[in-house]
Amino acid sequence: MTSEIKQVPLLDLRRLAPDLKAELEDAFKRVLESGHFILGPEVDALEKECAAYLQVGHAVGVSSGTDALLIALMALGIGAGDEVVCPSYTFFATAGTIARPGARPVFVDSSPDTYNIEAAAIERALTPRTRAIMPVHLFGQCAEMDPILALAKDRHIPVIEDAAQALGSDYQGRRAGSMGELGCFSFFPSKNLGALGDAGLVTTNDAALAEKLRVLRAHGGKPKYHHSIVGGNFRIDALQAALLRPKLRRLDGWTAQRQKNAALYTELFTAAALGDRLGLPVVRQSRHIFNQYVIRLPGAGRRDKLQADLKQRGIGTEVYYPVPMHKQKCFSEIAGTQILPVSEAAAQETLAIPVFPEWTEAELRHVAATVIELVRA
Ligand SMILES: *Cc1c(COP(=O)(O)O)cnc(C)c1O
């Protein structure tokens, strides 16, 4: 009975299937006994397995999703005086990594239904200084890539996909991270494929870029101690790679469960006929992997009130993201008085509710019933 359910947090990473727990313990032991803790055979194996899964030529393991973005920009030689077009409505790392090597993030507004950036808005933001376009596949759904790729090709501008939330998502049969020059992934624990700490991955179909990423990942030294370029320590731990491998084998099962959970929510919310009071995720691509299931509460203060009421009822939610990038203090000089209405409204009105694959159907029904009751009230 749903009335017996007391708490449904946004996610609970302790809820592990016993067989997976055993495999993770084996992986830990294997690395402990190998004495090999950074890069090495576990990382090589993970990279091969990820490249196959992501349908790309090369996958390079790195220290985090943030570092994946940073090293991708470094591999393209992007720095001071350069501009990179990206969404304003995204996680900070997208814009922060553009700014760190001295480039300028140029913020564009998102589509009001998918919250992803689109070619028309990107095109308006291009200047002779644009050195890359960085779409984000937000919440696990790919941006509308064909028009973006066509625009980029036409202007000879590389595309870096921020696929941190979209590992395993598809666009027209192609995997997220396989369409641009470079794809960047995060294995942050709350992502669909999460490590037990920080880790990330960069993908590319360009062998020369892949080689450059590998050199940059180890301070730019090639051979060791001889540096023709400046890199950093962006290496992935052997332990994280070993722990990720058995999880990668389960990813499609988890994705199917997330999609099932999302479909159940959408069915229940649609049946409740709440009209304009509750906006639901719009699925445009065939393989939305629902890193988040994000609902929308239009109207001043309604999102914050629902979040507070759900918290009181033991239901965990999160606001992704309360402040768009063009409104961040650190970018105030760059963005000036820029107005991006879709990003600003989304930051006020959206709320992620639990879609974690380990929640039971009873727990999900309890969440949906509570949301419906509160939205109706
Ligand atoms: C999580 C995330 C990142 C950063 O990944 P970390 O592994 O946490 O450094 C970058 N971009 C987006 C869109 C993300 O969601």
The ligand as a Tripos MOL2 file, in Angstrom:
@<TRIPOS>MOLECULE
LIG
   15    15     1     0     0
SMALL
NO_CHARGES

@<TRIPOS>ATOM
      1 C1         27.7260   16.1840  -14.0930 C.3       1 LIG1
      2 C2         27.9260   17.1340  -15.2150 C.ar      1 LIG1
      3 C3         29.1990   17.6090  -15.5680 C.ar      1 LIG1
      4 C4         30.4210   17.3980  -14.7360 C.3       1 LIG1
      5 O1         30.7350   16.1250  -14.3690 O.3       1 LIG1
      6 P1         31.6010   15.8090  -13.0540 P.3       1 LIG1
      7 O2         31.9700   14.3830  -13.2430 O.co2     1 LIG1
      8 O3         30.7330   16.0590  -11.8830 O.co2     1 LIG1
      9 O4         32.7990   16.7020  -13.0640 O.co2     1 LIG1
     10 C5         29.2950   18.4160  -16.6890 C.ar      1 LIG1
     11 N1         28.2310   18.7510  -17.4170 N.ar      1 LIG1
     12 C6         26.9920   18.3490  -17.0930 C.ar      1 LIG1
     13 C7         25.8430   18.7510  -17.9580 C.3       1 LIG1
     14 C8         26.8000   17.5370  -15.9760 C.ar      1 LIG1
     15 O5         25.5620   17.1440  -15.6550 O.3       1 LIG1
@<TRIPOS>BOND
     1     1     2 1
     2     2     3 ar
     3     2    14 ar
     4     3     4 1
     5     3    10 ar
     6     4     5 1
     7     5     6 1
     8     6     7 2
     9     6     8 1
    10     6     9 1
    11    10    11 ar
    12    11    12 ar
    13    12    13 1
    14    12    14 ar
    15    14    15 1
@<TRIPOS>SUBSTRUCTURE
     1 LIG1         1 GROUP 0 **** ****
